Amino acid sequence: MTKLTLSVDEEVVAQAKRLAKENGRSVSAMFTQYVRAMAQRRSRPVRGGYIARQALGLLHLPKDRSYRDLLVDALKERYGLR
């Protein structure tokens, strides 16, 4: 494995670490997955919604939340039902 040094804003680093922790993975693994998914996407554009993106590994749900939970939360927030 090769090391890569990136220049990134501190806020982005904090966000990356938080997202990685929430998904039970390392920032390196998350970055690797993102780059691979983007490369795959360029070769085969994906149309569709959540299921298509999840199947390609572009979307990961928190371990303690389901897609339905997130959808309900988003709808409550959208319509001011919190």
Buried (B, 14 or more C-beta within 10 A) or exposed (E): EEEEEEEEEEEEEEEBEEBBEBBEBEBEEBBEBEEEBEEEEEEEEEEEEEEEBEEBEBBBBEEEEEEEEEEEEEEEEEEEEE
